[in-house]
Amino acid sequence: MISCVSLFVFGFIGALGAALSGRGFRAAAQGRARGKGLAIAGMIIGAAGFLFWAVVFIASHFK
C-alpha cells in the first residue's frame, strides 16, 4: 500500500514501502505469512517510486 502511494504522492516514502515489503517477503519465505508475490511487487514498486523521485529531485535542484 505504501509503495503504491509513493508513486502518486511522496516518492521518498517508496524506500519505506520497499523496506516493509522486504520484511513481508522474509516472513513469507519463512512460512510465517502469506503473500510472497505481493511482497515482491511492493519492493519493486517502492524502489521504482523512490528512484523516480530521486532522479526528478536531483534534476530539478542541479540544473
NORVENSUL-V905817 format. One record per helix or strand of 2 or more residues. SS is the DSSP state (H for helix, E for strand). FROM is the first residue (numbers start at 1). LEN is the number of residues. Records with the same first field share a line. If there is no record, write none. Layout:
BEGIN
SS = FROM-LEN ; FROM-LEN
END
This chain:
BEGIN
H = 2-7 ; 11-19 ; 36-26
END
